[in-house]
Amino acid sequence: WNGADYRQTPGGEQKMGTRGENTGWHAHNFFMSRESLRFKYKTYGHPLGEAADTMDLGTMHEDLKLMVKCMLDLSDENDTLRRVREGVDGIDGPVPLAFRYKQYRDLRHAEMRRIIAEDERIMHKTEI
């Protein structure tokens, strides 16, 4: 497997733009529950094995650290990965169709905040 194979499997799509530019999307790290998020990091993608059962989300992977800091509005000033402070409106370039709609973004943001809050409640910690 390589990046091209991964992005062309179900859930991915590649398109040719009107000016000849290529773009591709793959639904990556799209979680509907705390359990599905933890399952990924325990078993596949970036498997941590049993250690994932006791780790805080923000320490499991740099992508999750960024997500947690974004959702909780914590500073990412000294981190390798940093969010776009203006949100989707600050992205220079195309974004997936669903994220063009503020109502969807707001609902998804609230959903991810609920997932993080549930994880904090169950794990009794947030370390990032």
Secondary structure by P-SEA (a helix, b strand, c coil): ccaaaaaacccbbbbbccccbbbbbccccccccaaaaaaaaacccccccccccccccccccaaaaaaaaaaacccccccccccccccccccccccccccccaaaaaaaaaaaaaaaaaaaaaaccccc
